[in-house]
Amino acid sequence: MSSMSRARVARRIAAGAAYGGGGVGLVGAAAVGLVLAEVQLAKRHVGNGHAPYAPRAEGLYGYDYTGTPAGEPPLRLTMLGDSTAAGQGVHRARQTPGALLSSGLAAVAERPVELCNVALPGAQSDDLDRQVALALADASRPPDICVIMIGANDVTHRMPPTRSVRHLSAAVRRLRTAGAEVVVGTCPDLGTVEQVQQPLRWLARRASRQLAAAQTIGTVEQGGRTVSLGDLLGPEFAANPRELFGPDNYHPSAEGYATAAMAILPTVCAALGLWPAEEERPDVSRNEGFLPVARAAAEAASEPGTEVTAAMPTGPRGPWALLKRRRRQRLPATDPAPTPST
């Protein structure tokens, strides 16, 4: 599917989510049903759930920066979403994406980071309402930045994409209204799960990318930023499945989560104003620039690690967005263990 076609489909899904429609499908219902059956079979075959509980990584990161000037409390990072946000598939807290992002953010900000994780393995987008309530439970201390990783279970459980995007958009809006910056890691590429065979592999990839593009439109229009997570189960995973998938061959390994965290960290830092100003300008040598939001969403969905953020509220073809291909940063060594929250 061309980027223009993907942009049109994504725009229809996002419009349906905004205006209450529900009839726009990702691919034919029968085809998605086959994808569902195949992926569920694959999950059983590879032992999905081998490590059913994600390590608890909540706490304080960046011990070396605890002497920050008075009046500067730790930055608060909250993870929301499904098993990938929770870090299912690894055995140590420091290997989870929340821990990796917290350590990286602390190093860039030179400030400690307090991590809270309300993500739930197996969650679909309709669980975000509950997760946002948990994230905002302390009204006096809203998160500074929230990272949402969601979408794969929506595809495998056949949630209508308009409903999926509606829940995500509502979550982003509530978090932004509370004062938190929001970065969404969009739906990963399910077409790289080894046990899913052709032609279902192609259908899974198509459904994943269409949802990712629609998620981008919904997120950007509510003031958030997105990063394409094709890398999470994408080309690099397909090329190195033994290294980048975990023991269950379905969830990422420690190296896989590090790959995803490296893609997300620059956007997290940029959202908090911690990135150099020159990095915020479009770099033509990297094909960065301003595009109608649907077009930017479609391009990002097919290129892992690409960021999309709001630029202009309107233009000849609706809202415009800035498409960035940020250079990935090497993550610092993580703290051996977080200091538990009190």
Secondary structure, 3 states (H helix, E strand, C coil): CCHHHHHHHHHHHHHHHHHCCCCCCCCCHHHHHHHHHHHHHHHHHCCCCCCCCCCCCCEEECHHHCCCCCCCCCEEEEEEECHHHHCCCCCCHHHCHHHHHHHHHHHHHCCCEEEEECCCCCCCHHHHHHHHHHHCCCCCCCCCEEEEECCHHHHHCCCCHHHHHHHHHHHHHHHHHCCCEEEEECCCCHHHCCCCCCCHHHHHHHHHHHHHHHHHHHHHCCCCEEECCCCCCCHHHHHCHHHHECCCCCCECHHHHHHHHHHHHHHHHHHCCCCCHHHHCCCHHHCCEEEEHHHHHHHHHCCCCCEEEEEECCCCCCCEEEEECCCCCCCCCCCCCCECCC
